[in-house]
Amino acid sequence: MMASEITPEEQAELDKALYDALNPLAAALRSRETGLSAERMWEANPVEVALSVLAAWKVVDVEVRRLTGRAAATAGSYGASYEQLGAVWGITRQGARKKWPDAVSRPAPATAGKSTLAMFGGTAELVQSPSGDWGWTGKGADGASGTVAGGTLYTTVEEAAAHAGAFLKEHAPGIGDRS
């Protein structure tokens, strides 16, 4: 028997617990919809009562999906793989990744947080700090070295690249203003 299979006795207990939890919700939904008291729910048209029960199951279904996603994310945060999540759920690794796309954190590529910018005959290295902000250091074509002014960090890599690019342009032969 797989760990996720339950015995007939456990199934009966689960059914009872779910129905016990569902009935007050169905009665409350029916009462709000009709204005009748929750105690009189079962006196209504059987189709309407059955639809109220179905509406309550829909609410439960949405909540179970939310809690399932939270459980998958918790397992992923402790190191579970998509393969493990899928095995527990009875689906493939790919199915688990599709069902819970953010449940398993993937390590950042080795190149993330650092890149090189080459222009105007010089180069600059863009580096992401542990806080997530970006800085740069560069060497212009004229041999001048530069870095982020005053230790300023930028919110995006694009902003850091723009400032590094301005430095490289300023230190390119025949382009920058050196008056």
C-alpha positions as CSV (number, residue, x, y, z in Angstrom):
1,M,0.0,0.0,0.0
2,M,1.3,3.5,-0.9
3,A,1.6,5.9,2.0
4,S,-1.1,8.1,0.5
5,E,-3.7,5.4,0.3
6,I,-6.1,5.2,3.2
7,T,-8.0,2.4,4.7
8,P,-11.8,2.0,4.3
9,E,-12.2,3.0,7.9
10,E,-10.1,6.1,7.4
11,Q,-12.1,7.0,4.3
12,A,-15.3,6.7,6.3
13,E,-13.9,9.0,9.0
14,L,-12.7,11.5,6.4
15,D,-16.0,11.6,4.7
16,K,-17.8,12.2,8.0
17,A,-15.4,15.0,9.0
18,L,-15.7,16.7,5.6
19,Y,-19.5,16.5,5.6
20,D,-19.6,17.8,9.2
21,A,-17.4,20.7,8.1
22,L,-19.3,21.3,4.9
23,N,-22.9,21.3,6.2
24,P,-22.6,24.6,8.2
25,L,-20.9,26.3,5.2
26,A,-23.6,25.0,2.8
27,A,-26.3,26.2,5.2
28,A,-24.7,29.6,5.5
29,L,-24.4,30.0,1.8
30,R,-28.0,29.0,1.3
31,S,-29.2,31.3,4.0
32,R,-27.4,34.3,2.5
33,E,-28.7,33.5,-0.9
34,T,-32.4,33.0,0.1
35,G,-32.7,35.0,3.3
36,L,-34.0,31.8,5.1
37,S,-32.5,30.7,8.3
38,A,-29.8,28.1,8.1
39,E,-32.0,25.7,10.1
40,R,-34.6,25.8,7.3
41,M,-32.1,25.0,4.5
42,W,-33.2,21.4,4.1
43,E,-36.9,22.5,3.7
44,A,-36.2,24.2,0.3
45,N,-36.4,22.8,-3.2
46,P,-34.1,19.8,-3.4
47,V,-32.4,21.2,-6.5
48,E,-31.6,24.4,-4.8
49,V,-30.3,22.6,-1.7
50,A,-28.1,20.4,-3.8
51,L,-26.8,23.5,-5.6
52,S,-26.0,25.1,-2.3
53,V,-24.0,22.0,-1.3
54,L,-22.2,22.1,-4.6
55,A,-21.4,25.8,-4.1
56,A,-20.0,24.9,-0.6
57,W,-17.8,22.2,-2.1
58,K,-16.5,24.7,-4.6
59,V,-15.4,27.0,-1.7
60,V,-13.7,24.0,-0.1
61,D,-12.0,23.0,-3.4
62,V,-10.5,26.5,-3.7
63,E,-9.3,26.4,-0.2
64,V,-7.8,22.9,-0.5
65,R,-6.0,24.1,-3.7
66,R,-4.6,27.1,-1.8
67,L,-3.5,24.9,1.2
68,T,-2.0,22.3,-1.2
69,G,0.1,25.0,-2.9
70,R,1.3,26.2,0.5
71,A,2.2,22.6,1.5
72,A,4.1,22.1,-1.7
73,A,6.0,25.4,-1.2
74,T,6.8,24.5,2.3
75,A,8.2,21.1,1.2
76,G,10.2,22.9,-1.5
77,S,11.6,25.4,1.0
78,Y,12.9,22.4,3.0
79,G,14.6,21.0,-0.1
80,A,12.0,18.7,-1.7
81,S,12.4,18.4,-5.5
82,Y,9.7,18.5,-8.1
83,E,10.3,14.8,-8.6
84,Q,9.4,14.2,-4.9
85,L,6.4,16.5,-5.0
86,G,5.1,14.7,-8.1
87,A,5.6,11.3,-6.6
88,V,3.6,12.3,-3.5
89,W,0.8,13.8,-5.7
90,G,0.9,10.9,-8.2
91,I,2.1,13.0,-11.1
92,T,5.3,13.5,-13.0
93,R,8.1,15.8,-12.1
94,Q,7.0,18.0,-15.0
95,G,3.4,17.9,-13.8
96,A,4.5,19.0,-10.3
97,R,6.5,21.9,-11.8
98,K,3.5,23.0,-13.8
99,K,1.1,22.6,-10.8
100,W,3.3,24.5,-8.4
101,P,5.8,26.5,-10.5
102,D,7.3,28.4,-7.5
103,A,7.4,25.6,-5.0
104,V,11.0,24.6,-5.5
105,S,13.6,27.3,-5.5
106,R,16.2,26.9,-8.2
107,P,19.8,28.0,-7.5
108,A,20.8,31.1,-9.4
109,P,23.0,30.5,-12.3
110,A,26.7,31.1,-11.6
111,T,26.7,34.1,-13.9
112,A,23.7,35.8,-12.2
113,G,24.7,38.9,-10.3
114,K,27.7,39.7,-12.5
115,S,28.2,40.8,-16.1
116,T,30.7,42.6,-18.2
117,L,30.0,45.6,-20.4
118,A,32.5,46.4,-23.2
119,M,32.1,49.6,-25.2
120,F,34.1,52.6,-26.5
121,G,37.2,50.6,-26.2
122,G,36.9,50.0,-22.4
123,T,35.2,47.5,-20.1
124,A,33.1,47.7,-17.0
125,E,32.1,44.9,-14.6
126,L,28.5,45.1,-13.2
127,V,28.2,43.4,-9.9
128,Q,25.1,42.7,-7.8
129,S,25.5,43.2,-4.0
130,P,24.0,40.9,-1.4
131,S,21.2,43.4,-1.0
132,G,20.3,43.0,-4.6
133,D,21.5,46.5,-5.7
134,W,24.0,47.0,-8.5
135,G,27.4,48.7,-8.7
136,W,30.2,48.8,-11.3
137,T,33.9,49.2,-11.7
138,G,35.5,50.0,-15.1
139,K,38.6,50.8,-17.1
140,G,38.3,53.3,-19.9
141,A,40.1,53.0,-23.2
142,D,42.4,55.8,-22.0
143,G,43.5,53.6,-19.0
144,A,41.4,55.5,-16.5
145,S,39.8,53.5,-13.7
146,G,36.5,54.3,-12.3
147,T,33.8,53.0,-10.0
148,V,30.4,53.9,-8.7
149,A,30.6,57.5,-7.5
150,G,30.4,57.8,-3.7
151,G,29.5,54.2,-3.2
152,T,26.1,54.7,-4.7
153,L,24.3,51.5,-5.7
154,Y,21.6,51.2,-8.3
155,T,18.3,49.4,-8.2
156,T,18.6,47.7,-11.5
157,V,21.4,46.3,-13.6
158,E,20.3,48.6,-16.5
159,E,20.8,51.7,-14.3
160,A,24.3,50.6,-13.3
161,A,25.1,49.8,-16.9
162,A,24.0,53.2,-18.0
163,H,26.3,54.9,-15.5
164,A,29.2,52.6,-16.4
165,G,28.6,53.2,-20.1
166,A,28.7,57.0,-19.5
167,F,32.1,56.5,-17.8
168,L,33.4,54.4,-20.6
169,K,32.2,57.0,-23.2
170,E,33.9,59.8,-21.2
171,H,37.2,57.8,-21.3
172,A,37.1,56.8,-25.0
173,P,39.6,58.4,-27.3
174,G,38.1,61.4,-29.2
175,I,34.6,61.0,-27.7
176,G,34.5,62.2,-24.1
177,D,34.6,65.9,-23.0
178,R,37.9,66.4,-21.2
179,S,38.0,70.2,-21.0
